[in-house]
Structure formats: structure tokens, C-alpha cells
Amino acid sequence: MPLLSGNVSCTRFNVISMPEELNFEQQAFQLLNPGSSIKERAGFVPFELDEPYEMGHKKWAFRVRKDKITVDSTLMKERFKELVKIEHEQVAPPSPKKKRELRQLAEDELLARTAPRSKIIECLLEHGVLLVGSISKEHTDTVFELMRRIGVEMEYKTPWAELGQELESPLVDASDPGKSVLGCHFLKKLLEDPTVFVEPEKGRIKLITAEGTNVTLTGSVLGEMTRYLEEGAEILSAKLIINETGVSFDGLSYQLVGMKIGKVEGDHWTEVLLERVDPVNAMWELLDEKYIQVMNPDNESEVADEMP
């Protein structure tokens, strides 16, 4: 989901270090050449055609484009069968080695006439925080690597990382960067907040039971969710209503998913983008504040001073 239109799904990064000038053209997107052995390519493109990357003081808007050519498996099997049949009729029954060569030939033929599929990831870098309009690990990894190549070092922006908190769990796999069972514990406490509600009719909850089984609840989920939590389950994500705003919150990864944004109008795309991002940043700030309140109840004022 993009930043400029529709519902917003978002991942945050803190910038640790960056050069004085960002040269996005250094890693600009280049098209895949027909027949090339390269099947995947990613790079930066301007947020809008022919627009500059920099949109203000310490503020950049850009998109990452990722093209990938994937051969259809059914077409691959059919073409391979045809080549084997031709080899059998015109030469001899193909050996295992010859079959590997024919399989590669079939793939090369299909690659030469298969158009790439494109993904566009919208990003906004503002005052040391990068918003990536995606929650896909593949997408965030791509953005992370491209930013590294132009000299920007980053890390996932989560309150437990900024507060130096760590916690392991026998149930929850939090081995990927940016993940922590602390986010699950925060989400569980968040459900006790009087301004936070589970979506009453079209809910969606993901949990992992005390026995290690992943469970997804949909529809009217409150009763079943409560039962699982009382039995020792960890809650991973939940579709919520926070201050009357609908949003799914992934506690494990501390990501916003499908946040509903009201209609925004503006004379220029930069005005629309910034106005749409404002409620997203406000939601992040609210969640950060609530994290401090419920996960550091004895040090609220001290911890608040440590948050950037």
C-alpha cells in the first residue's frame, strides 16, 4: 500500500548516519534488458516524474522500483516437454545431462519474452526518520540495501530498541531485525486502554498459543481472543480502532497496517503527501507514548526524556 493514496501500511527506520548530500541517482533504477540473464533489479525513481528527490530542508520523498521476471511454471513444463519430444524424435532419448540443458533452454526462451512485474515502494525521509510504505520484509530489505549503498545507515525504529530493552520468548520467533516479543506484550496491554477497541465485526487477530500453534481469528473475535489470552497465548497483531481510527497493528514488528486516512486534497502532490503522513506520524507518536506508559510505569518521565 502506498503513502500517497489509499490506506497506509508503514514501517519506520531511524537514520544513524548519512552524507551531507544524498545522491539517489547513484542507485537510480535501470530497466531490465530483454533476454538478459539478470532477472531482478531495483533502484530509486523520483516520487513523481521529473520531480526532485529533495522536497524541503532535511526532507526527501522518493520511490523504489523493483522489477522481477518470473517464468510461469506451467509454461515452463510445457515447453520443456516439447523440447524433450523434439530431442527424442530427431536425435535420441535425452540423457539426464541433456535434460538439464533442455530445461535451461526452455527457461531462457521464456525469459526472453516475459515482461517483468514491477513493484513501487513509496518512501519519505524526514528529520532522520524514514517511512517506508510497506510492511513486506522483501520490500523493506530492498529499501534498506539501496539506502546503504548511497551512504545511509539505518535501523528499525521501535521503542524497545530506543530504550535498550530486550526480552526473549520460548513461543515467539523474534529473530528478524526489528521484531521483539515486547511488542506483543505491549499490544496485549494496549487492549486494556479505554481509547483502544478491537474491531467488533470485521476483526482479525493473530496469536500463538501456549503450545506454539499459530491461530488467526476473524469476524467477531473478542470472546475467542480473550479465551486464548487467558490460556497463555501471545498476541501478534490485531485489527483495532484507536481514537476512532481504524488500523491493524503488528505488535511483533511494530508496524501499522491498512491505516485509514481521510480524503486529502491539495494543489501539489507534496502537499497531499505531507498532509496524509501527518495522521500516520500522530498515530506513531501516540503508540510510542502509550508504550512508555505501560511498559515503563515506574520511569515514565525519565524514559520520555530519552526518546528522540
C-alpha positions as CSV (number, residue, x, y, z in Angstrom):
1,M,0.0,0.0,0.0
2,P,1.4,3.4,-0.9
3,L,1.8,6.6,1.1
4,L,0.1,9.0,-1.4
5,S,-3.2,7.2,-1.8
6,G,-5.5,4.6,-0.2
7,N,-4.9,3.0,3.3
8,V,-1.4,3.2,4.6
9,S,0.8,0.4,5.7
10,C,4.1,1.6,7.1
11,T,7.5,0.6,8.6
12,R,9.8,3.1,10.3
13,F,13.6,3.4,10.3
14,N,15.9,5.6,12.3
15,V,18.8,7.1,10.4
16,I,22.0,6.5,12.2
17,S,24.3,8.3,9.8
18,M,24.1,9.8,6.3
19,P,26.2,12.0,4.0
20,E,25.6,15.8,3.7
21,E,24.1,15.3,0.2
22,L,22.1,12.3,-0.9
23,N,22.8,11.1,-4.4
24,F,19.8,9.0,-5.3
25,E,21.0,8.9,-9.0
26,Q,23.9,6.8,-7.8
27,Q,21.4,3.9,-7.4
28,A,18.8,5.0,-10.0
29,F,16.5,2.3,-11.4
30,Q,17.6,0.8,-14.7
31,L,15.3,-1.3,-16.9
32,L,15.9,-5.0,-17.4
33,N,17.2,-5.7,-20.9
34,P,15.2,-8.3,-22.9
35,G,17.0,-11.6,-22.9
36,S,19.3,-10.6,-20.1
37,S,20.4,-13.2,-17.5
38,I,19.5,-10.7,-14.8
39,K,16.0,-11.5,-13.5
40,E,15.6,-8.8,-10.9
41,R,16.6,-5.2,-10.5
42,A,15.8,-2.4,-8.0
43,G,16.6,1.3,-7.8
44,F,15.4,4.8,-6.9
45,V,12.9,6.8,-9.0
46,P,11.6,10.3,-8.3
47,F,8.3,10.3,-6.4
48,E,6.7,12.0,-9.4
49,L,8.1,12.1,-12.9
50,D,10.9,14.7,-13.4
51,E,10.4,15.9,-9.8
52,P,13.5,16.5,-7.5
53,Y,14.1,14.0,-4.7
54,E,14.6,16.7,-2.1
55,M,11.3,18.4,-1.1
56,G,12.5,20.6,1.7
57,H,15.1,21.1,4.4
58,K,16.2,17.6,5.5
59,K,13.2,16.1,3.7
60,W,13.3,13.7,0.8
61,A,10.4,11.9,-1.0
62,F,11.2,9.0,-3.3
63,R,10.1,5.7,-4.7
64,V,11.9,2.4,-5.0
65,R,11.0,0.4,-8.1
66,K,11.7,-3.3,-8.2
67,D,11.3,-5.3,-11.4
68,K,11.3,-9.0,-11.4
69,I,10.9,-11.6,-14.2
70,T,9.3,-14.8,-13.1
71,V,8.8,-17.7,-15.5
72,D,5.4,-19.2,-15.4
73,S,5.8,-22.8,-14.1
74,T,3.1,-24.2,-16.3
75,L,4.6,-22.7,-19.5
76,M,8.0,-23.9,-18.4
77,K,6.8,-27.5,-18.0
78,E,5.0,-27.5,-21.4
79,R,8.0,-26.0,-23.3
80,F,10.4,-28.5,-21.6
81,K,8.2,-31.4,-22.7
82,E,8.2,-30.1,-26.3
83,L,12.0,-29.8,-26.3
84,V,12.4,-33.3,-24.9
85,K,10.0,-34.7,-27.5
86,I,11.9,-33.0,-30.3
87,E,15.2,-34.3,-29.0
88,H,13.8,-37.8,-28.7
89,E,12.4,-37.7,-32.3
90,Q,15.3,-36.0,-34.0
91,V,18.4,-37.2,-32.1
92,A,17.9,-39.8,-29.3
93,P,16.3,-40.1,-25.9
94,P,17.9,-37.3,-23.9
95,S,20.3,-38.2,-21.1
96,P,19.9,-36.6,-17.6
97,K,22.6,-34.0,-18.6
98,K,20.8,-33.2,-21.8
99,K,17.5,-32.8,-20.0
100,R,19.1,-30.2,-17.7
101,E,20.3,-28.4,-20.8
102,L,16.9,-28.5,-22.4
103,R,15.3,-27.2,-19.1
104,Q,17.7,-24.3,-19.1
105,L,16.9,-23.6,-22.8
106,A,13.2,-23.6,-22.1
107,E,13.7,-21.1,-19.2
108,D,15.9,-18.9,-21.4
109,E,13.3,-18.8,-24.2
110,L,10.5,-17.9,-21.8
111,L,12.6,-15.3,-20.0
112,A,13.3,-13.6,-23.4
113,R,9.6,-13.0,-24.0
114,T,8.3,-12.5,-20.4
115,A,7.7,-8.9,-19.2
116,P,8.9,-8.1,-15.8
117,R,6.5,-7.4,-12.9
118,S,7.0,-4.1,-11.2
119,K,6.6,-3.1,-7.5
120,I,6.7,0.5,-6.4
121,I,7.5,1.3,-2.8
122,E,6.9,4.9,-1.6
123,C,9.2,6.5,1.0
124,L,9.5,9.7,2.9
125,L,12.7,10.6,4.8
126,E,12.1,13.5,7.2
127,H,14.3,14.7,10.0
128,G,16.2,11.5,10.5
129,V,13.2,9.1,10.2
130,L,12.4,7.1,7.1
131,L,8.8,6.0,6.5
132,V,8.5,3.1,4.1
133,G,5.1,2.5,2.6
134,S,5.2,-1.3,3.0
135,I,5.3,-4.0,5.7
136,S,6.8,-6.6,3.4
137,K,10.2,-7.8,4.6
138,E,11.3,-8.2,0.9
139,H,10.4,-4.5,0.3
140,T,11.9,-3.1,3.4
141,D,15.1,-5.1,2.9
142,T,15.4,-3.7,-0.7
143,V,15.0,-0.1,0.6
144,F,17.4,-0.8,3.4
145,E,20.1,-2.1,1.0
146,L,19.6,0.7,-1.5
147,M,19.9,3.4,1.2
148,R,23.1,1.7,2.5
149,R,24.6,1.9,-1.0
150,I,24.1,5.7,-1.0
151,G,25.7,6.0,2.4
152,V,22.7,6.0,4.7
153,E,22.9,3.7,7.7
154,M,19.6,2.9,9.4
155,E,18.0,0.7,12.0
156,Y,14.3,-0.2,12.7
157,K,12.6,2.4,14.8
158,T,11.0,0.7,17.7
159,P,10.6,1.9,21.3
160,W,12.3,-1.2,22.8
161,A,15.4,-0.6,20.7
162,E,15.5,3.1,21.6
163,L,15.1,2.2,25.3
164,G,17.6,-0.6,25.2
165,Q,15.1,-3.2,26.2
166,E,15.5,-6.9,25.3
167,L,13.4,-10.0,26.0
168,E,13.3,-13.5,24.7
169,S,10.3,-15.8,24.4
170,P,10.0,-19.5,24.1
171,L,6.9,-19.1,21.9
172,V,7.6,-16.1,19.6
173,D,10.2,-16.1,16.9
174,A,11.7,-12.6,17.0
175,S,15.0,-13.4,15.3
176,D,14.4,-10.9,12.4
177,P,15.7,-7.4,13.0
178,G,13.0,-5.0,14.3
179,K,11.0,-7.8,16.0
180,S,10.5,-8.4,19.7
181,V,8.1,-10.2,21.9
182,L,8.0,-6.9,23.9
183,G,5.8,-5.6,21.1
184,C,3.4,-8.5,21.7
185,H,3.2,-7.7,25.4
186,F,2.6,-4.0,24.6
187,L,-0.2,-4.9,22.2
188,K,-1.9,-7.0,25.0
189,K,-1.6,-4.1,27.4
190,L,-2.9,-1.7,24.7
191,L,-6.1,-3.6,24.6
192,E,-6.8,-2.5,28.2
193,D,-6.7,1.1,27.1
194,P,-10.2,2.7,27.1
195,T,-9.5,4.5,23.8
196,V,-8.5,1.3,22.0
197,F,-11.0,-1.2,20.8
198,V,-10.8,-4.5,18.9
199,E,-12.7,-4.2,15.6
200,P,-16.1,-5.5,16.7
201,E,-17.4,-7.1,13.5
202,K,-14.7,-7.5,10.9
203,G,-11.9,-8.2,13.3
204,R,-8.7,-10.0,12.5
205,I,-6.3,-11.3,15.3
206,K,-3.2,-13.3,15.0
207,L,-1.9,-15.2,18.1
208,I,0.4,-18.0,19.0
209,T,-0.9,-20.4,21.6
210,A,0.9,-21.6,24.7
211,E,1.5,-24.9,22.8
212,G,3.2,-22.9,19.9
213,T,0.3,-23.1,17.4
214,N,-0.4,-20.1,15.2
215,V,-4.0,-19.1,15.2
216,T,-5.9,-16.4,13.1
217,L,-9.3,-15.2,14.3
218,T,-11.7,-13.3,12.0
219,G,-15.1,-11.7,12.4
220,S,-16.4,-11.1,15.9
221,V,-13.2,-12.1,17.7
222,L,-13.3,-10.6,21.2
223,G,-14.6,-13.7,23.0
224,E,-12.2,-16.2,21.4
225,M,-9.3,-13.7,21.7
226,T,-9.9,-13.3,25.5
227,R,-10.0,-17.1,26.0
228,Y,-6.7,-17.6,24.2
229,L,-5.0,-14.8,26.1
230,E,-6.3,-16.2,29.4
231,E,-4.8,-19.6,28.4
232,G,-1.3,-18.0,27.9
233,A,-1.3,-17.2,24.2
234,E,0.8,-14.3,22.8
235,I,-1.0,-11.8,20.6
236,L,1.0,-10.9,17.5
237,S,-1.3,-8.5,15.7
238,A,-4.8,-7.1,15.9
239,K,-7.2,-5.0,13.8
240,L,-8.0,-2.1,16.1
241,I,-9.9,1.2,16.4
242,I,-7.7,3.7,18.1
243,N,-9.2,7.1,18.8
244,E,-11.9,6.3,16.2
245,T,-9.2,5.5,13.5
246,G,-9.2,2.0,12.0
247,V,-5.8,0.4,11.8
248,S,-4.2,-3.0,12.1
249,F,-1.2,-3.0,14.4
250,D,1.5,-5.7,14.2
251,G,2.9,-5.7,17.7
252,L,5.7,-8.1,16.9
253,S,7.2,-5.9,14.2
254,Y,5.8,-2.6,15.4
255,Q,4.2,-1.8,12.1
256,L,1.0,0.0,11.0
257,V,-1.2,-2.0,8.6
258,G,-4.0,-0.6,6.5
259,M,-4.5,2.6,8.4
260,K,-7.5,4.5,7.1
261,I,-6.7,8.1,6.0
262,G,-9.4,10.6,5.3
263,K,-9.8,12.4,2.0
264,V,-7.0,14.8,1.3
265,E,-6.9,17.5,-1.4
266,G,-4.0,19.7,-2.4
267,D,-2.7,21.8,-5.3
268,H,0.6,19.7,-5.5
269,W,1.4,16.1,-4.6
270,T,3.9,17.3,-1.9
271,E,1.0,19.0,0.0
272,V,-1.1,15.8,-0.3
273,L,1.7,13.6,0.8
274,L,2.6,15.6,3.9
275,E,-1.0,16.0,4.9
276,R,-1.6,12.3,4.6
277,V,1.6,11.5,6.5
278,D,0.6,13.8,9.4
279,P,-2.0,11.4,10.9
280,V,0.4,8.5,10.4
281,N,3.1,10.2,12.4
282,A,0.5,11.2,15.0
283,M,-0.5,7.5,15.4
284,W,3.1,6.5,15.8
285,E,3.6,9.2,18.4
286,L,0.5,8.0,20.3
287,L,1.7,4.4,20.3
288,D,5.2,5.4,21.4
289,E,3.7,7.4,24.3
290,K,1.5,4.5,25.3
291,Y,4.4,2.1,25.1
292,I,6.3,4.2,27.6
293,Q,3.3,4.4,29.9
294,V,2.5,0.7,30.0
295,M,6.0,-0.9,29.5
296,N,7.9,1.5,31.8
297,P,5.4,2.5,34.5
298,D,8.0,3.3,37.2
299,N,10.2,5.5,34.9
300,E,7.7,7.3,32.7
301,S,9.2,10.8,32.9
302,E,12.8,9.6,32.8
303,V,12.2,7.3,29.8
304,A,10.3,10.0,28.0
305,D,13.4,12.3,28.1
306,E,15.4,9.5,26.4
307,M,13.1,9.2,23.5
308,P,14.2,11.1,20.4
